Amino acid sequence: MTGPSELEIIGLGAFAGFTIYLGMIFVRAGGLTSRTRAALSAVAAGILLFIFYDVLANANEIVTGAIAVGDRGQFVEYAAILVAGLTVGVVGLLAFEEAFMRRIRAQADRPDASERPASLDPKSLATMIAVGIGFHNFSEGLAIGASFAAGALSLGTVLVIGFALHNSTEGFGILGPALNSGSRFSVMRLLALGLVGGGPTLLGTVVGSVVTSDPLSILFFALAAGAILYVVLQITRPLLVAATRSVATVGLLIGFVLGYATDLVIKVGGG
């Protein structure tokens, strides 16, 4: 089975990123209940758990390959890159969230609410959420591009499908808080928010697709894994509030099994 062309890879990256608009459309139209959104988020988190495992397994395969050829120095180097990338992927997003929340808390402590700057209005909050989502989507795009560049067609396909499903739920997170407060968005603002949140997946895919070195492949996989781990933790925390434990648990399980089944089908089909 031949791999996709550069143009096809770009198209797959765009598909994976811009499904974010689907969630935004549903939220804006008011077509999903909070319980339904929670169940879909649980399934998305389960898919991400499988992708976290799959991405790390592929990165680790490159790392342990250095041992197979007897190059212990390269093994140590590759292992260090994996750990560093995983750490940066998690800590980078955590640092962004902490800086953002400190800013919100500092403004909320102002005695005169009328003096608060526009950064606290719901639409600006939606923009900041989209920026945070864009950061981790860039890492995910890197993993998609690096997978296809390395010839890992099965992994690349699973990443595209999994991230597309996950990104479709990210629209809930971008618009949800603002719409719950009664705010409304113009079509142009919706398009801009989707571009900010989903566009980095396409950008990361393009950058990752030109990678041909093992160290950079490991780094991109590890960054994506770290970002995925962070996002899963962020998704599951409110799930226990918006849904029952049984809904959250079953949703996570269904998502993980869907990710695993998709991977098996692609491999059996020769991917």
C-alpha positions in Angstrom: 0.0 0.0 0.0 1.5 3.3 -1.1 1.5 6.3 1.2 -0.5 9.4 0.6 1.0 12.3 -1.5 2.0 15.5 0.1 -1.2 17.1 -1.1 -3.3 14.3 0.4 -1.4 14.6 3.7 -2.2 18.3 3.8 -5.9 17.4 3.1 -5.9 14.9 5.9 -4.4 17.4 8.3 -7.1 20.0 7.3 -9.8 17.4 7.9 -8.4 16.4 11.3 -8.3 20.1 12.4 -11.4 21.7 11.0 -13.9 19.2 12.3 -13.8 21.6 15.2 -16.4 23.5 13.3 -18.9 20.6 13.7 -18.9 21.0 17.5 -19.2 24.8 17.2 -22.2 24.4 14.9 -24.0 22.0 17.2 -23.4 24.2 20.2 -24.5 27.4 18.4 -27.6 25.6 17.2 -28.4 24.3 20.7 -28.8 20.8 19.2 -27.1 18.8 22.0 -28.0 18.5 25.7 -25.3 18.8 28.3 -25.6 15.1 29.0 -25.1 14.2 25.3 -22.1 16.5 25.1 -20.6 14.9 28.2 -21.1 11.4 26.7 -19.5 12.5 23.4 -16.6 14.0 25.3 -16.1 10.8 27.2 -15.9 8.8 24.0 -13.4 11.4 22.6 -11.3 11.0 25.7 -11.3 7.3 25.3 -10.1 7.6 21.7 -7.4 9.9 22.9 -6.3 7.4 25.5 -5.7 4.8 22.8 -3.9 7.4 20.6 -1.7 8.3 23.6 -0.7 4.6 23.9 -0.3 4.2 20.2 1.8 7.3 19.7 4.1 6.5 22.6 4.5 2.9 21.4 5.6 4.1 18.0 8.1 6.6 19.6 9.4 3.9 21.9 9.9 1.5 18.9 12.4 4.0 17.5 14.1 4.4 20.9 14.4 0.6 21.5 15.6 0.2 17.9 18.8 1.8 18.9 19.4 -1.0 21.4 18.6 -3.6 18.7 21.6 -2.3 16.7 23.8 -2.1 19.7 24.1 1.7 19.9 23.7 2.5 23.6 24.6 6.1 23.2 21.9 6.7 20.6 19.5 4.8 22.9 20.2 7.2 25.8 19.8 10.2 23.4 16.5 9.0 22.0 15.1 8.1 25.4 16.0 11.6 26.7 14.3 13.2 23.7 11.2 11.1 24.4 11.0 12.1 28.0 11.8 15.8 27.3 9.1 16.0 24.6 6.5 14.3 26.8 7.3 16.7 29.6 7.2 19.8 27.4 3.9 18.7 25.9 2.3 18.4 29.3 4.0 21.3 31.2 3.8 23.7 28.3 0.0 23.5 28.2 -0.2 23.5 32.0 1.9 26.7 32.1 -0.4 28.3 29.5 -3.5 27.4 31.6 -1.9 28.6 34.8 -0.9 32.0 33.2 -4.4 32.4 31.8 -6.1 31.5 35.0 -3.9 33.9 37.0 -4.9 36.7 34.6 -8.6 35.9 35.1 -8.2 35.7 38.9 -6.3 39.0 39.0 -9.0 40.8 37.1 -11.8 39.2 39.1 -10.2 40.6 42.3 -10.7 44.1 41.1 -13.2 45.9 43.5 -15.0 47.7 40.7 -16.4 45.2 38.1 -17.1 48.0 35.7 -13.3 48.7 35.5 -12.5 45.2 34.3 -11.0 45.1 30.8 -12.6 43.5 27.8 -10.4 40.4 28.3 -13.0 39.1 30.7 -15.9 39.2 28.4 -17.2 35.8 27.2 -16.1 36.3 23.6 -12.5 37.0 24.6 -12.6 34.0 26.9 -13.7 31.9 23.8 -10.7 33.3 21.9 -8.3 32.3 24.7 -9.7 28.8 24.9 -9.3 28.5 21.1 -5.6 29.6 21.4 -5.0 27.0 24.1 -6.6 24.3 22.0 -4.6 25.5 19.0 -1.3 24.9 20.9 -2.0 21.3 21.6 -3.5 20.8 18.1 -0.2 21.9 16.6 1.5 19.1 18.5 -1.1 16.6 17.2 -0.6 17.8 13.7 3.2 17.2 14.0 2.5 13.6 15.0 0.2 13.1 11.9 2.8 14.5 9.5 5.6 12.6 11.1 3.7 9.3 11.0 3.1 9.6 7.2 6.7 10.8 6.7 8.0 7.7 8.5 5.8 5.4 6.5 3.6 4.5 9.5 0.4 4.6 7.5 -1.7 2.8 10.1 -0.7 5.2 12.9 -1.2 8.2 10.7 -4.7 7.1 9.7 -5.7 6.4 13.3 -4.3 9.8 14.3 -6.3 11.6 11.6 -9.6 9.7 12.5 -9.0 10.1 16.3 -8.0 13.7 16.2 -10.9 14.5 13.8 -13.4 13.0 16.3 -11.8 14.7 19.2 -11.6 18.1 17.5 -15.3 17.9 16.7 -15.9 18.0 20.5 -13.5 20.9 21.0 -16.1 23.3 19.6 -18.1 22.6 22.7 -15.3 23.9 24.9 -14.7 27.0 22.8 -18.3 28.2 22.6 -19.9 26.5 25.5 -19.0 29.0 28.3 -19.9 32.1 26.2 -23.2 30.7 25.0 -24.2 29.6 28.4 -23.9 33.3 29.5 -26.1 34.4 26.7 -23.5 35.7 24.2 -23.9 35.2 20.5 -21.3 35.0 17.8 -21.3 36.2 14.2 -20.4 33.9 11.4 -17.1 35.6 10.8 -16.1 35.3 14.5 -17.0 31.6 14.4 -14.8 31.1 11.3 -12.0 32.9 13.1 -12.3 30.9 16.3 -12.3 27.6 14.3 -9.2 28.7 12.4 -7.4 29.6 15.6 -8.3 26.3 17.3 -8.2 23.9 14.3 -5.8 25.5 11.9 -2.6 24.6 13.9 -3.4 20.9 13.2 -3.0 21.6 9.5 0.1 23.6 10.1 1.6 20.9 12.3 0.8 18.3 9.7 2.7 20.2 7.1 5.7 20.7 9.3 5.7 17.1 10.5 5.4 15.7 7.0 8.8 17.0 6.0 10.6 15.3 8.9 12.9 12.4 7.9 15.1 12.1 11.0 14.4 9.7 13.9 15.2 12.2 16.7 12.6 14.7 15.3 10.0 12.0 14.8 10.5 10.9 18.5 10.2 14.5 19.6 7.0 15.2 17.6 5.4 11.9 18.8 6.3 12.8 22.4 5.1 16.4 22.2 1.8 15.0 20.9 1.5 12.4 23.6 2.1 15.0 26.3 -0.5 17.3 24.8 -2.9 14.4 24.6 -2.3 13.4 28.2 -3.0 16.9 29.3 -6.2 17.2 27.3 -7.5 13.8 28.6 -7.0 15.0 32.2 -8.8 18.3 31.3 -11.7 16.4 29.7 -12.2 13.8 32.4 -12.3 16.2 35.3 -15.5 18.0 34.3 -17.0 14.7 33.0 -17.6 13.6 36.5 -19.7 16.7 37.1 -21.6 16.8 33.8 -22.2 13.0 33.6 -22.6 10.1 36.0 -19.6 7.9 36.7 -21.2 5.1 34.6 -21.6 7.4 31.6 -18.1 8.7 31.9 -16.6 5.2 32.4 -18.5 3.5 29.6 -17.8 6.4 27.2 -14.1 6.2 27.9 -14.2 2.4 27.3 -16.1 2.8 24.1 -13.7 5.4 22.8 -10.7 3.3 23.6 -12.2 0.2 22.0 -13.1 2.3 18.9 -9.6 3.5 18.6 -8.2 0.0 19.0 -10.7 -1.5 16.5 -9.9 1.2 13.9 -6.2 0.5 14.3 -6.8 -3.3 13.8 -9.0 -2.8 10.8 -6.4 -0.6 9.1 -3.6 -3.1 9.8 -5.6 -6.0 8.6 -6.4 -4.0 5.4 -2.7 -3.5 4.8 -2.2 0.0 6.2 
